[in-house]
Amino acid sequence: MDFGLIGETLDHSYSAEIHQRLRGYDYRLCPMPPEALPAFFAARDFRGINVTIPYKRAVMLYCDALDETARRIGSVNTVIRQPDGRLTGYNTDLAGFRTMLSAAGISLAGRRVMILGSGGTAQTAKAAAADAGAAKVTVVSRGGEVNYETCAERCPDTEVILNTTPVGMFPRSDARPLDLSAFPCCGAVADAIYHPLRTRLLQQAEELGMRCAGGLRMLTAQAKAAGDLFTGAPQPDERAEAVYRSLRGELTNWVLIGMPGCGKSTVGAALAWRSGRPFVDLDELAEERAGMPAAELIRQEGEGAFRDLEEALIREVGARTGQVIATGGGAVLREGNVFALRQNGKLLWIRRELRHLAREGRPLSSGDEALARMAERRVPLYERAADGSVEHGEDWDGLANAAWDWFTAESERKGDGT
């Protein structure tokens, strides 16, 4: 092969898509177990490869030479076969890491920095912190001097946290390496994970008002740097930024939330038709899985049974990307549902006056009094969960256009990496 990526598991990788958009060359994903590395490098049947978890240190043994950055960091994520057959190892992660931080406005200069993890990407983060002139750098690892049980007590004045571990990565995206509320001085968090787009750690950082940076921009920027080495023809940084923004926009789910009968399904279908995205109506999917209308499921087994089914479906659907999703009115009642929807999605709240809400076939909101109680409980949850909102003014075309404008504007926004 010409170019590709090696790693232990690559089901979550966007690298092939990114390199195709950047350069247009053939780029293959090559998952392999550790015992396959010696034969792979002995064959040298490639022009250039990228390396990901957990081989960024292991591949150094197979390189005939290392560039200065890779040698200093002690981590290789790009290997080039030279014309004479020798293998040279490079580190393009450092360029990607710096781009991720810069785009989010996160400075390490003079800051007290905590790095989570001790692998190859952690070494890159340490180099970035040192180069930027960080005041203090603490590495947290399970068996280290500072571990996850003691880090809050040992480093209460931490100002920036950099996650280089896979904790929170798909498919175990409901995990986070630590609780940010234990670090009152922290004002910024960067997470090298790119799938999901917004990890549980980053979502908590957003809630606490911290600056956030996600790993997709780092991945794209390092791919651009690797492509420069592969081809010997450097591209401008603006090319990587354009690819990042287009890919992020395409991957981000468009999620509609709001009271029952506010128009989520109608607007969602219109958005899906206009955008060409697949449409998922979670209420319809729940009825399909249950084999009966939601009202009948609630009547037979109670609301709790419906909520359990809804939660399972949201976890399943929210892990996918590039969809339009219309949620049920009660999707925000469980905190885990909101996380699952936000991990790859932007949430738009459709606001509509109670008197205009559709009620037919909705056993939980069939009366004025029940509807008012429901709104009192749920409206604060919609406000907290939503990334934005639009008002339903009884003009369906206008509502669909407003939703379209909001989602497309979000896709174009430079953003902060999340």
N, C-alpha and C positions, 0 to 999 in steps of 0.2 A: 504494500500500500504506500501511498505518498505521505498522507498526514492522518493523524488520529489522536485518540485519547485512550490511555490505559488507566485502570482503576479496578478495585475489587468488585464494586457494584455501580452500574452506570444507568440504571433505569430512570433516574431523576434528571439526567444531564440534558442541558440545552446547548452543549458545546458544538455539536454538529450543525445545528441551525444557525448559531452565531457565526461560525467560520464560513458557512455557505453564504450568508448575507454580506459578510465583510469582504470575502475574496472570491467566492464562487468555485473554489477547488473541491475535490473529493476529500471528505474528512470522515473517518469512521470511528465508531465507538467500539472499543475492544476490552470488554470486561475479562479479567483473568484472575485466577487464584495466585497466592504468593509463590507457589512452587513452579508456576509457569514463567516467572520472570527470567531465570537464567537462560532458558532456551530462546525466549523472545529476543533478548539482547544479543545473544550469540549469533542469531540469524541476521540481525541488523537489516531486516527487510522493510525499511521505511526511510523516508527522507527527513521527516520531523514528527515528533509526537509530543503531546502534552501528558502530564502525569497528575493524578489526583489521589485522594485518600484511598489507601493508607501508605502510598509508595513514594512520597516526596523525598524521604530520606534514603529509603532502600535503593533507589535507582542511582544514587551517587556512586555506589560500588561498581556500576557497569559503565561509568563515564571515563573516557580517557583523559578528559580535561574539563575544568569548570571555569566559567567566567567569574570575574571578581565578585559580582553581587551574589551569585550562588555559593561561592566559597565562603564569603563573609556571613551569609545568613545560615548556611548549613542545610539548605533545602533546594531541591530542583523540581521544577514543574514543566520544563521544556527541554527536550533533547534533540539535537540536530546531528544527522550523519553527514560528516564533512566529505568533500570529494575523494579524499584518500581513505575513506571508510571509518575513520576515527569518530568517536562520539563525544560531543561537547554538551555539557549540562548548563542550563541557564535558569534564572529565576525571573519570570515576568509577573509573578504574583505581587511583588513589591510595587510595581507601577500600577497595577490594578487596585491595590489596597490604598495607595495614595489618592488615586482618582476617586474612589468611593468616599473617602473622608472629606476631600476637598469639595466635592459636589454637594455634600450635606452641610458644609460650613463647620465641620468638626476639626478643631485645631488641637494638636498634642503638645504644642510648644509651652513649656512651663507648667504642664498639667501633671497631676498625679493619676497615672494610668494603670488599670488592672487588665491583664490579659488572661482570658479563660482558655485553658488548654496548653499542651506542651508539645504538639506535633509540628509538622512542617509549616503550616499556616501561622502557628504561634511564633515561630522563628521569624517569619516575615513581619508579623505585627511588632515584634521586639525591635527589628531593624528600623521600621517606620517610626517608632517612638523615639529611638535613639537619634535618628537622623533629624527629627523635628525638634529635638532638645527638650524632651519630656523631663519634668522635675523628678519624677520617681516612677519606676516601672515594677509592678508586682505580677508575677506569674502564678496563677492558681491552677493546681492540678490535684487529682485524687490522692496521689501518693507524695505530693510535694510538701515543702516546709509550710506553705500556706495552702490549705485545702478549702473545699466548698463549705465545710462546717465552721471553719475559723476565719474565713476571709472578711466577713463583715466586722468582726471584733478586731481583727488585726489591721484592717485598712478602712476605717470608717470615713476617712476624708477623701476617698476615691472620687475623682472628677470625671473620668472617662472610662467606660468599660468596653472592651473589645472581645467579642466571642469568636473563637476559632475552633470550637468543638463542634461535633455533629449533633449535639443535643438540641432537639427541636426540628431536625430535618425530617422531611417526608420519608417513610410513612409514620414516624413517631413524632408528629408535629405538635402533639398536645403537651410536650415536655418543655421545660426551660431550665437552664443550668443553675439559676439562683433567683432570689426575690429582690428586685431593684429597690423596693421600699426600705430595705436595710441600709441603703447608701444615700443619706440625705444630701450630700454634697455633689452627687453625680448629676451632670447636666447633659451627657451625650452617651449614646450607645451605638456601636456598629456591630453588625452580625454578618459574618462571611457566608452564612447559609443563603442560598438563593431559591430554594424550593422547600417550603412555601415562600411566597414573596414577602409576607409579613409574619415572622415567627412569633411565637407567644412572648418571647423576650422583647421584641420590638413593639408589640402591641401594648405591653405594660409600660414601656418607655414612652410611647405616645400618650397614654393615659396620664402619666406623671409630668407631661410637658417637656420631655427631654428631646434634644435633637436626635434624629435616627438615620441610620444608613444601613441598607440591605445589600446582600451579596451579589445581586444580578448585575449591578453596574461594575463591580470589581471583576466579575467573570468576563464581562464584555471587554473591559479595558485590558485585562491581561491577555485575552484572545487576540486583540488587535496587536499587542506587543509581540506575541508569539508569531502571528502571521507576518509581521515585519521581518522576523528572523527566518521564518520558513522560506520566504520569497526574496529577501534581500531588497525589497522595495517598500520603504516605510509609507504608511498612510497617515493623513492628518488625524489628530485626536478627535476632531469634529465628526469623523466618519464613525468612530466607535460610539460616540454619544448618540448619533442618529439611529444606529442599529439598536442600541440599548432602549431608547425611547419607543421605537416602533415595536420591539419585541415585548417590552413591559406592557404597552397598550393592548397588544393582542392577547397576552396571557391573562390580563386582569379580568376577572368576572364582573359583570354588571349585575348587581344585586338590588332588588326592589323590596323595601320593607314598608310596613304601614298597617293600619287597622283593617280588619276584614271588610271587604266590599269597597275599598278605596280605589280599586282599579289596577292593582299590580299585574294581574294576569293579562288584562287587555293591553296595557302599555308594554309589558314584557314581550308579548307576541309580536307587537308592532316593531319593537326594537330588534328582535331576533330576525324578522323578515328583512328589515332595512339593512342590518349589519351583516347578515349571512351567518351569524353565530347560532349554535344550537340553543334551543330554549328548553328550560326545565321549570315546570310548574310544580312546586313541591307538594301542594295539596293534591293535585292530580296524581302525582307519583305515589303519594301515600295511599290514596284510594286504590290505585292499581296493585300495590304490594299487599294491601289488606284484603283485597277482593270484595270490597264493599264501600259504599259512600262513607265519608268521614262522620257524618251525622249518625249513621247506623253503628259504626265502630264505637263512637262515644256512648251511644245509648246502651250497647251490649256490654262493653268492657270498661267504660268510664273514660274521662278525659286523660287520666294518667297513661293509659295504654296508647292513646293517640300521640301524646307527647313523647313517649319512648320511641315510637316508630318514627316520628318526625325527627327526633334527635339523631337516630341512626342514619336516616336519609341525608340529613344536613352534613353529617360527618363524611359520608360517602361523596356527595355532590361537591361540597366545599373543597375537597382535596383536588378536584379537577380544575382545569383552567379554560379561559376563552369562551365562557358561556354567558347567557342571560338567564338569571335566576329570579323567579317570582316566589317569594316566601309566603307561608301562611301568616296570618295576623299575630299568632302567638309564638312565632319563631324566636323572638327576643326574650322570652320568659326564662330561658335557661342560658346562663352565662357561657357555657360551652358551645352553644349554638352560635352565639355572636362571634366567638373566636374562630370557629370553623368557617364561617362565612367571610370573615375579614382576612383570613390568612392568604387568600388569593383574590379577594374581591374588594371593590369599592361599593359602599352601601348608600343608596339613595332612598330617602324617606318621602313617600307620597302622603302629603297632608291633605285631609278633606274634612269638611264640616260633618259632624255626626248625623245631622238630619239628611244628608245626601248619601250616606253609606248604604250599599245594597245589603239586604238582610235575608233574602230568600235562601232557604237551605242552610242557614247558619244557626245552629241550635244554641250557641253560646252568646249570640248577640242579636236575638230576635226581638227584644223589647227595649224601650227607651231607657228604662232604669238600669237594666243589665249592661246596655251599651255604654252608658255614662260611667258606671263603675269600672268597666273594662278600660275605658279611655283614661280614667284617673290613674289606673295602675300602669298602663302600657306606654302612654305618651312620654313619660320621663325615660323609659327604656329605649324608645325610638330615638329620642334626642341624644342619648349617650352613645348609642351604637352607630348612628348615621355619620357618614362623611359629608353629606350635604342633603338638601331637601328641595322639593318643588311643591307648589300649591296646586291642587286640583280645583280649577275654577269652572268645572262643567263643560269645558271645551276639550274634547278628547284629542283632537288633532294638536291643539296647543299644548296639552299635557305631554303627549308623546314627543313633540318637538322639543319641549323644555327638558325632558329627560335625556333625549338624544344630545342636545347641546351640552348638558352637564357632563355626561359620560365622555363625550369626545373631547371636551375641554380638559377633563382629568387625564385623558390619554396623552394629550399634547403638553401638559404641564411638565416642566423640567423636573420637578419633584426633588426628593431628598434620598432617593435610593430605595424607598419602600413602596 
